[in-house]
Amino acid sequence: MGLTIDAAVYIDAPAEVVWRVLTDFAHYGDWNPFVPECKTSLVPGEPIDMVVNLGPRRQRQREFIRSHTPGREFSYTMKPVPLGTLHSARTHTVTAVTPTRTRYESHFELNGWLHPVVAALLGKQLRNGFEGMTAAVQRQSESLHTP
């Protein structure tokens, strides 16, 4: 079994606000501690280019949009490394619970025969990053929502 990191949070803001925060890639640097830079069209098959904070270092990352349901979810995956060495998938899901309350879910999985090495080297930084981003989505969304 690969490395899986799931994080979810209830946000006191409408789903539209949470979606706007998640897809306003130009402003990730204003609130996102894990992915301070991000560019994508959200068109399946096209790239998503990111800068990812992994502890003391930043890493440029290019992955590819796998799915996009406007207002609901988007996912992306790394280009598979030959021979099943390594592959990943990341999904963001927004679900309206009430008109002013939303559930945001973040899912990440890393598989392939090399995943134990990556998990040993970067597992803690990845877990902290995904959890930090989830908390930041909540803070940013709630700060933009005025009841």
BAGU-10748 format. One record per residue (C-alpha): residue number from 0; residue in one letter; x, y, z. Coordinates in steps of 0.02 Angstrom, whole numbers, plus 50000, padded with zeros to 5 digits. Each point is the difference from the previous one (the first is absolute). Layout:
# BAGU-10748
PT  seq  type   east  north     up
PT  NUM     A      X      Y      Z
...
This chain:
# BAGU-10748
PT  seq  type   east  north     up
PT    0     M  50000  50000  50000
PT    1     G  50062  50173  49956
PT    2     L  50009  50162  50096
PT    3     T  49827  50078  50023
PT    4     I  49967  50168  50081
PT    5     D  49820  50054  50029
PT    6     A  49947  50162  50082
PT    7     A  49826  50072  50016
PT    8     V  49925  50151  50084
PT    9     Y  49831  50084  50020
PT   10     I  50004  50181  49948
PT   11     D  49879  50136  50054
PT   12     A  49982  50072  49826
PT   13     P  49896  49957  49846
PT   14     A  50070  49871  49879
PT   15     E  50017  50136  49867
PT   16     V  50121  50096  50112
PT   17     V  50104  49845  50037
PT   18     W  50005  49957  49814
PT   19     R  50054  50177  49957
PT   20     V  50144  49988  50127
PT   21     L  50057  49832  49931
PT   22     T  49997  50055  49819
PT   23     D  50072  50175  50019
PT   24     F  50172  49934  49960
PT   25     A  50076  50173  49974
PT   26     H  49973  50037  50185
PT   27     Y  50063  49838  50077
PT   28     G  50153  50093  50062
PT   29     D  49888  50111  50108
PT   30     W  49935  49857  50108
PT   31     N  50068  49829  49950
PT   32     P  50153  49944  50102
PT   33     F  50023  49837  49902
PT   34     V  49975  50055  49819
PT   35     P  50043  50185  49990
PT   36     E  50003  49999  49809
PT   37     C  49880  49911  49883
PT   38     K  49944  50018  49819
PT   39     T  49875  49895  49904
PT   40     S  49854  50011  49882
PT   41     L  49912  49854  50089
PT   42     V  49973  49921  49829
PT   43     P  50023  49811  50012
PT   44     G  50164  49947  49922
PT   45     E  50079  50172  50018
PT   46     P  50137  50037  50128
PT   47     I  49990  50068  50174
PT   48     D  50165  50084  50045
PT   49     M  50036  50026  50184
PT   50     V  50133  50049  50123
PT   51     V  49985  49888  50153
PT   52     N  50075  50038  50171
PT   53     L  50082  49843  50067
PT   54     G  50072  50058  50165
PT   55     P  50156  50104  49971
PT   56     R  49996  49981  49812
PT   57     R  49882  50046  49858
PT   58     Q  49971  49883  49855
PT   59     R  49928  50038  49828
PT   60     Q  49871  49870  49952
PT   61     R  49908  49970  49837
PT   62     E  49852  49884  50004
PT   63     F  49849  49979  49886
PT   64     I  49816  50034  50028
PT   65     R  49905  49836  50008
PT   66     S  49823  50064  50034
PT   67     H  49906  50161  50028
PT   68     T  49819  50021  50051
PT   69     P  49975  50188  50020
PT   70     G  49945  50048  50175
PT   71     R  50025  49823  50063
PT   72     E  50171  49920  49972
PT   73     F  50162  49996  49907
PT   74     S  50139  49873  50000
PT   75     Y  50172  49980  49926
PT   76     T  50134  49870  49985
PT   77     M  50185  49995  49967
PT   78     K  50062  49933  49835
PT   79     P  50030  49816  50039
PT   80     V  50182  49951  50019
PT   81     P  50046  49851  49890
PT   82     L  49986  49821  50064
PT   83     G  49874  50047  50136
PT   84     T  50136  50088  50098
PT   85     L  49890  50139  50069
PT   86     H  49829  50076  49969
PT   87     S  49890  50117  50099
PT   88     A  49825  50072  50003
PT   89     R  49931  50153  50090
PT   90     T  49817  50048  50015
PT   91     H  49914  50154  50071
PT   92     T  49813  49980  50035
PT   93     V  49876  50134  50056
PT   94     T  49829  49947  50067
PT   95     A  49864  50120  50058
PT   96     V  49931  49941  50167
PT   97     T  49883  50149  50022
PT   98     P  49991  50165  49905
PT   99     T  50134  50070  50116
PT  100     R  50100  49846  50050
PT  101     T  50115  49896  49891
PT  102     R  50103  49843  50015
PT  103     Y  50170  50007  49915
PT  104     E  50094  49838  49972
PT  105     S  50180  49979  49946
PT  106     H  50061  49830  49942
PT  107     F  50175  49950  49948
PT  108     E  50070  49831  49957
PT  109     L  50173  49947  49946
PT  110     N  50031  49826  49931
PT  111     G  50130  49902  49906
PT  112     W  50147  49896  50056
PT  113     L  50103  50155  50043
PT  114     H  49865  50077  50112
PT  115     P  50076  49933  50164
PT  116     V  50159  50099  49966
PT  117     V  49903  50160  49961
PT  118     A  49889  49971  50152
PT  119     A  50152  49979  50112
PT  120     L  50085  50156  49932
PT  121     L  49850  50116  49978
PT  122     G  49851  49919  50088
PT  123     K  50002  50117  50150
PT  124     Q  50019  50156  49891
PT  125     L  49861  49941  49884
PT  126     R  49881  49963  50144
PT  127     N  50038  50169  50082
PT  128     G  49979  50088  49833
PT  129     F  49833  49923  49954
PT  130     E  49931  50026  50176
PT  131     G  50066  50179  50003
PT  132     M  49920  50038  49832
PT  133     T  49834  49928  50059
PT  134     A  50002  50110  50154
PT  135     A  50048  50150  49892
PT  136     V  49855  49968  49880
PT  137     Q  49885  50008  50151
PT  138     R  50077  50161  50068
PT  139     Q  50001  50088  49832
PT  140     S  49823  49948  49956
PT  141     E  49930  50051  50167
PT  142     S  50092  50167  49994
PT  143     L  49920  50038  49831
PT  144     H  49825  49952  50056
PT  145     T  49900  50133  50090
PT  146     P  49842  49923  50072
